[in-house]
Amino acid sequence: MEQVQRLLDIPLPEGQSAFLWGPRKIGKSTLLKSRFPNSIRYDFLRTELVLELSKRPSLLREQLLARDRDLLSRPIILDEVQKVPYLMDEVHWLIENQGLRFILCGSSARKLKRGQANLLGGRAWRFELYPLVTPELRNVDLLQVLNRGMIPSHFLRDDYQRSLRAYCRDYLKEEVFAEGLTRNIPAFSRFFDAMAFSHGELTNYANIARDCGVDGKTVREYYQILADTLLGRMITPFKRRQNRQVITKAPKFYLFDVGVAGTITKRQISEPRGEQFGRALEHFILMEITAHSSYRELDYEINFWRTKSGLEVDFVLGGGQVALEIKGSARIDARDLRPIRAFIDEHSPQQAIVVCNERTERVVDQIRIMPWRVFLQELWAGDIIS
């Protein structure tokens, strides 16, 4: 498969360690091998290594202290560290007493937290790797992105459908079970199916709880599991001002990858038009702005805005700096601009943008109507929010 130069940088000065989080198959191990090719590496997908160190965690310390000091001057990589929470005290001791640096790589800190593992008390910076983003690719075929998603091993394969189905079946559910994050496997399986039907829509916990045969509190916990394992995120309503006509409580949930969402919802997009295309485009744009916020270390808020009468702006960035409406249409008319006009009247954002499938950028009053490709170029150039 083609190698992709990833955008994420992991600068580690002397004495500094780091966590690198991200879902499975996102490319974390490949990234670390390319950036730190000569580092000592422990791969905890190796069952025998996990069993050995689970019996005697001190073996990690003993083995490392026997290594050459030149090797120990480089960051030491512990891959899939959530599988060995009992090693974190040893890591802490080696950082404090030997000045070693570690990169602790995994798919979720949830198991570490649940096991009350030592999370190093701020001694490690946090980095997160996302699916591929457009600046990492030479050419972007939109339908290919929306159908395959941006997980490298799916995006770069011709037989992506089989790979995606296996990923959704074997990882998304079974990995949660294998990590012991929920005990009620049948209920979580029903939740997963129900979640797919409401993906990207207002989340009604009561309706999903009824479909799953559990209570609303359990459904909230299931969503939190998906968020903690980096399989998705909640987008909360924008509520800078109190207004009875604006929805302020019900969030929306999006999975971390548009291809995964398409597989779960059995969606296949054959042409750049229609409701399914518009939903997938919205999800893809969210993936890009989420990664942009993290990789550029801007950490701006991402919300949505919706009135009780149904007017909606898909994404509000930076506490109201930028309003984004995503449309799959190849032609935006006055009716499409009603929601974003209403938001402008109430909140006066610095930029109001409709991202769409038109060919050429234009401006209507103070609203920029932008082809999706132009929007993404300006986003990563720092011209949308910085």
C-alpha positions as CSV (number, residue, x, y, z in Angstrom):
1,M,0.0,0.0,0.0
2,E,1.1,3.6,-0.6
3,Q,2.8,5.3,2.3
4,V,1.3,8.6,3.4
5,Q,3.3,11.3,5.2
6,R,1.2,12.1,8.3
7,L,0.6,15.7,9.4
8,L,0.9,15.1,13.2
9,D,4.2,16.1,14.7
10,I,5.3,14.8,18.1
11,P,8.1,17.1,19.3
12,L,9.6,15.8,22.6
13,P,12.3,17.9,24.3
14,E,14.6,16.4,26.8
15,G,12.8,15.0,29.8
16,Q,9.4,15.1,28.2
17,S,7.1,12.0,27.7
18,A,3.8,11.8,25.8
19,F,0.6,9.8,25.3
20,L,-0.4,9.1,21.7
21,W,-4.1,8.1,21.5
22,G,-6.2,7.1,18.5
23,P,-8.5,4.3,17.4
24,R,-7.1,1.0,16.1
25,K,-5.7,0.9,12.5
26,I,-5.5,4.7,12.4
27,G,-1.7,4.5,11.8
28,K,-0.2,5.1,15.3
29,S,2.4,2.4,15.2
30,T,3.4,3.2,11.6
31,L,3.8,6.9,12.5
32,L,6.0,6.1,15.5
33,K,8.1,3.6,13.6
34,S,8.8,6.3,10.9
35,R,9.4,9.2,13.4
36,F,11.4,7.2,16.0
37,P,12.9,4.3,14.0
38,N,15.7,3.5,16.5
39,S,13.6,3.6,19.7
40,I,13.2,0.7,22.0
41,R,9.6,-0.6,21.4
42,Y,7.3,-2.9,23.4
43,D,4.3,-4.1,21.5
44,F,1.6,-5.2,23.9
45,L,-0.4,-6.9,21.2
46,R,2.0,-9.7,21.8
47,T,0.2,-11.9,24.3
48,E,3.3,-13.5,25.7
49,L,4.8,-10.1,26.5
50,V,1.6,-9.0,28.3
51,L,1.6,-12.2,30.4
52,E,5.3,-11.9,31.3
53,L,5.0,-8.3,32.5
54,S,1.7,-8.9,34.2
55,K,3.4,-11.4,36.5
56,R,6.4,-9.1,37.2
57,P,5.9,-5.4,36.2
58,S,9.4,-4.7,37.6
59,L,10.8,-6.6,34.6
60,L,10.2,-3.5,32.5
61,R,12.5,-1.5,34.7
62,E,15.1,-4.2,34.9
63,Q,15.2,-4.8,31.2
64,L,15.5,-1.1,30.3
65,L,18.2,-0.4,32.8
66,A,20.3,-3.1,31.2
67,R,20.1,-1.4,27.8
68,D,22.7,0.9,26.3
69,R,22.5,4.6,27.5
70,D,22.5,5.8,23.9
71,L,19.3,3.8,23.2
72,L,17.8,5.1,26.5
73,S,18.3,8.7,25.3
74,R,15.6,8.2,22.7
75,P,11.9,8.0,23.6
76,I,10.8,4.4,24.6
77,I,7.6,3.3,22.9
78,L,5.0,1.3,24.8
79,D,2.4,0.3,22.2
80,E,-1.2,-0.6,23.2
81,V,-0.4,0.6,26.7
82,Q,-4.0,0.3,27.9
83,K,-3.5,-3.4,28.0
84,V,-0.9,-3.1,30.8
85,P,-2.1,-0.5,33.3
86,Y,0.0,-2.1,36.0
87,L,3.2,-0.9,34.3
88,M,2.4,2.8,34.8
89,D,4.0,3.0,38.2
90,E,7.2,1.6,36.7
91,V,7.1,4.1,33.9
92,H,6.6,6.9,36.4
93,W,9.6,5.7,38.5
94,L,11.8,5.6,35.4
95,I,10.8,9.1,34.3
96,E,11.4,10.5,37.8
97,N,14.6,8.6,38.7
98,Q,16.3,7.8,35.5
99,G,15.2,10.7,33.3
100,L,13.8,8.3,30.6
101,R,11.3,9.5,28.0
102,F,8.3,7.4,27.0
103,I,5.7,7.5,24.2
104,L,2.7,5.7,25.6
105,C,0.5,4.7,22.6
106,G,-3.0,3.2,22.8
107,S,-6.6,3.3,21.6
108,S,-8.2,4.5,24.9
109,A,-7.3,5.8,28.3
110,R,-10.6,4.5,29.7
111,K,-9.2,1.2,30.8
112,L,-6.3,2.9,32.5
113,K,-8.6,5.2,34.4
114,R,-11.0,2.4,35.4
115,G,-8.1,0.4,36.7
116,Q,-7.0,3.5,38.7
117,A,-3.7,3.4,36.8
118,N,-1.0,6.0,37.3
119,L,-1.5,8.6,34.4
120,L,1.8,10.3,35.3
121,G,0.2,13.4,36.8
122,G,0.8,15.7,33.9
123,R,4.3,14.4,33.1
124,A,3.2,13.3,29.6
125,W,1.8,15.5,26.9
126,R,-1.2,14.3,25.0
127,F,-1.4,13.8,21.3
128,E,-4.2,12.3,19.2
129,L,-3.9,10.8,15.8
130,Y,-7.0,11.0,13.5
131,P,-7.9,9.4,10.2
132,L,-6.3,10.8,7.1
133,V,-6.9,14.5,6.3
134,T,-6.8,16.2,3.0
135,P,-3.4,17.9,3.3
136,E,-1.9,14.4,3.6
137,L,-3.2,13.3,0.2
138,R,-2.1,14.4,-3.3
139,N,-5.6,14.1,-4.8
140,V,-8.9,13.8,-3.1
141,D,-11.8,12.0,-4.8
142,L,-14.8,13.0,-2.7
143,L,-16.9,9.9,-3.5
144,Q,-13.9,7.7,-2.6
145,V,-13.5,9.5,0.7
146,L,-17.2,9.3,1.6
147,N,-17.5,5.6,0.8
148,R,-14.2,4.3,2.0
149,G,-13.6,6.7,4.9
150,M,-10.1,7.9,5.9
151,I,-8.7,5.1,7.9
152,P,-5.5,4.5,6.0
153,S,-5.8,0.7,5.6
154,H,-9.4,1.2,4.1
155,F,-8.8,4.3,2.1
156,L,-5.8,2.8,0.3
157,R,-7.3,-0.6,-0.6
158,D,-9.4,-1.5,-3.5
159,D,-11.2,-4.2,-1.4
160,Y,-12.2,-1.5,1.2
161,Q,-15.7,-2.8,1.6
162,R,-14.7,-6.2,3.0
163,S,-12.1,-4.5,5.3
164,L,-14.6,-2.0,6.6
165,R,-17.2,-4.7,7.3
166,A,-14.5,-6.7,9.3
167,Y,-13.4,-3.6,11.1
168,C,-17.0,-2.7,12.2
169,R,-17.8,-6.3,13.2
170,D,-14.6,-7.3,14.8
171,Y,-13.3,-4.1,16.3
172,L,-16.1,-1.6,17.1
173,K,-18.1,-4.0,19.1
174,E,-15.8,-6.8,20.1
175,E,-12.9,-4.5,21.2
176,V,-15.2,-2.8,23.6
177,F,-16.2,-6.2,25.0
178,A,-12.6,-7.5,25.1
179,E,-11.5,-4.5,27.1
180,G,-14.2,-5.2,29.6
181,L,-15.7,-1.8,29.2
182,T,-19.3,-3.2,29.4
183,R,-20.7,-6.4,30.8
184,N,-24.1,-6.4,29.2
185,I,-23.1,-7.5,25.7
186,P,-26.6,-8.0,24.2
187,A,-27.7,-4.6,25.4
188,F,-24.6,-2.9,24.0
189,S,-25.1,-4.6,20.7
190,R,-28.7,-3.4,20.5
191,F,-27.5,0.1,21.4
192,F,-24.9,0.1,18.7
193,D,-27.5,-0.7,16.1
194,A,-29.8,2.0,17.5
195,M,-27.0,4.5,17.6
196,A,-26.4,4.0,13.8
197,F,-30.0,5.1,13.0
198,S,-29.6,8.4,14.9
199,H,-26.1,9.1,13.8
200,G,-25.6,12.8,13.2
201,E,-29.1,13.6,14.5
202,L,-30.3,15.0,17.8
203,T,-29.8,12.3,20.4
204,N,-32.9,11.1,22.1
205,Y,-31.7,9.0,25.0
206,A,-35.1,7.9,26.1
207,N,-36.0,6.5,22.6
208,I,-32.7,4.7,22.3
209,A,-33.0,3.3,25.8
210,R,-36.4,1.9,24.9
211,D,-35.0,0.2,21.8
212,C,-32.2,-1.3,23.8
213,G,-34.2,-2.4,26.8
214,V,-32.0,-0.4,29.3
215,D,-32.4,2.9,31.1
216,G,-31.4,6.3,29.9
217,K,-28.4,6.5,32.3
218,T,-27.0,3.3,30.7
219,V,-27.4,4.7,27.2
220,R,-25.5,7.8,28.2
221,E,-22.8,5.5,29.6
222,Y,-22.6,3.6,26.3
223,Y,-22.1,6.9,24.4
224,Q,-19.4,7.8,26.9
225,I,-17.7,4.5,26.2
226,L,-17.6,5.3,22.5
227,A,-16.2,8.8,23.2
228,D,-13.6,7.5,25.7
229,T,-12.4,4.9,23.2
230,L,-12.1,7.7,20.6
231,L,-14.7,6.0,18.4
232,G,-16.9,9.1,18.2
233,R,-17.7,12.4,19.7
234,M,-20.7,14.4,21.0
235,I,-21.3,17.8,19.4
236,T,-23.3,19.9,21.9
237,P,-25.6,22.8,21.1
238,F,-24.2,26.4,20.9
239,K,-25.8,28.4,23.7
240,R,-24.0,31.7,24.2
241,R,-27.3,33.4,25.0
242,Q,-30.4,32.0,26.7
243,N,-33.2,31.8,24.1
244,R,-36.3,29.7,24.6
245,Q,-36.5,29.1,20.8
246,V,-33.1,27.5,20.6
247,I,-32.3,23.9,21.5
248,T,-29.7,23.8,24.3
249,K,-29.6,20.3,25.6
250,A,-29.9,17.5,23.1
251,P,-26.4,16.8,21.5
252,K,-25.5,15.0,18.3
253,F,-23.2,12.0,18.1
254,Y,-20.8,11.4,15.2
255,L,-18.5,8.4,14.7
256,F,-14.8,9.1,14.1
257,D,-14.8,8.1,10.5
258,V,-17.3,8.7,7.6
259,G,-16.6,5.3,6.1
260,V,-17.3,3.5,9.3
261,A,-20.5,5.4,9.7
262,G,-21.5,4.5,6.1
263,T,-20.8,0.8,6.7
264,I,-22.9,0.7,9.9
265,T,-25.8,2.5,8.3
266,K,-25.4,0.4,5.1
267,R,-24.9,3.5,3.0
268,Q,-23.3,3.5,-0.4
269,I,-23.0,6.8,-2.4
270,S,-22.9,6.5,-6.1
271,E,-23.2,10.1,-7.1
272,P,-22.6,13.6,-5.5
273,R,-26.2,14.4,-4.8
274,G,-29.1,13.5,-2.5
275,E,-29.7,13.4,1.2
276,Q,-27.2,10.6,1.9
277,F,-24.5,12.5,0.1
278,G,-25.2,15.6,2.1
279,R,-25.1,13.8,5.4
280,A,-21.8,12.1,4.5
281,L,-20.3,15.4,3.3
282,E,-21.3,17.0,6.6
283,H,-19.6,14.2,8.5
284,F,-16.4,14.5,6.4
285,I,-16.2,18.2,7.0
286,L,-16.5,17.6,10.8
287,M,-13.6,15.1,10.6
288,E,-11.4,17.7,9.0
289,I,-12.2,20.5,11.4
290,T,-11.8,18.2,14.4
291,A,-8.3,17.2,13.2
292,H,-7.5,20.8,12.3
293,S,-8.4,22.0,15.8
294,S,-6.1,19.3,17.3
295,Y,-3.1,19.3,14.9
296,R,-2.9,23.1,14.9
297,E,-3.2,23.1,18.7
298,L,-6.1,25.6,18.5
299,D,-8.6,23.5,20.5
300,Y,-11.5,25.6,19.4
301,E,-15.0,24.6,20.4
302,I,-17.2,22.8,17.8
303,N,-21.0,23.1,18.3
304,F,-24.2,23.2,16.3
305,W,-27.1,25.6,16.5
306,R,-30.7,24.7,16.0
307,T,-34.0,26.4,16.7
308,K,-37.2,24.7,17.8
309,S,-38.7,25.7,14.5
310,G,-36.1,23.6,12.7
311,L,-33.5,26.2,11.5
312,E,-30.1,24.7,11.9
313,V,-26.4,25.7,11.4
314,D,-24.4,22.5,11.2
315,F,-21.2,23.7,13.0
316,V,-20.3,26.8,15.0
317,L,-16.6,27.1,15.6
318,G,-14.7,29.0,18.3
319,G,-17.6,30.1,20.5
320,G,-19.4,31.8,17.6
321,Q,-16.4,33.0,15.5
322,V,-17.4,31.0,12.4
323,A,-20.8,29.6,11.3
324,L,-20.7,26.7,8.9
325,E,-23.6,25.2,7.0
326,I,-22.9,22.1,4.9
327,K,-24.9,21.4,1.8
328,G,-24.5,18.6,-0.7
329,S,-26.2,20.7,-3.4
330,A,-24.5,21.8,-6.5
331,R,-26.6,25.0,-6.4
332,I,-27.3,27.0,-3.3
333,D,-30.5,29.2,-3.4
334,A,-32.1,31.7,-1.1
335,R,-34.0,29.0,0.9
336,D,-30.7,27.3,1.8
337,L,-29.4,30.5,3.4
338,R,-32.3,31.0,5.8
339,P,-30.7,29.2,8.8
340,I,-27.3,30.9,8.5
341,R,-29.0,34.3,8.0
342,A,-30.9,33.7,11.3
343,F,-27.7,32.9,13.1
344,I,-26.0,36.0,11.7
345,D,-28.9,38.2,12.9
346,E,-28.6,36.8,16.4
347,H,-24.8,36.2,16.9
348,S,-22.9,38.2,14.2
349,P,-20.1,35.7,13.5
350,Q,-16.8,36.8,12.0
351,Q,-17.4,34.4,9.1
352,A,-20.5,32.8,7.8
353,I,-19.9,30.0,5.3
354,V,-22.0,27.6,3.3
355,V,-19.8,24.6,2.2
356,C,-21.2,22.9,-0.8
357,N,-20.7,21.2,-4.1
358,E,-20.8,24.3,-6.3
359,R,-17.9,24.8,-8.6
360,T,-16.9,28.4,-7.9
361,E,-16.9,30.5,-4.7
362,R,-19.2,33.4,-4.5
363,V,-20.6,35.8,-1.8
364,V,-24.3,36.5,-1.1
365,D,-24.5,39.5,1.2
366,Q,-22.0,38.6,4.0
367,I,-22.3,34.8,3.4
368,R,-19.5,33.0,1.6
369,I,-20.7,30.1,-0.6
370,M,-17.6,27.9,-1.0
371,P,-16.9,24.7,-2.8
372,W,-15.8,22.0,-0.3
373,R,-12.3,21.8,-1.7
374,V,-11.7,25.6,-1.4
375,F,-13.0,25.6,2.1
376,L,-10.6,22.8,3.2
377,Q,-7.7,24.5,1.5
378,E,-8.5,27.7,3.4
379,L,-9.1,25.8,6.7
380,W,-5.7,24.2,6.7
381,A,-4.0,27.4,5.5
382,G,-5.4,29.1,8.6
383,D,-7.8,31.5,6.8
384,I,-11.0,30.2,8.4
385,I,-10.1,30.1,12.0
386,S,-6.7,30.5,13.7
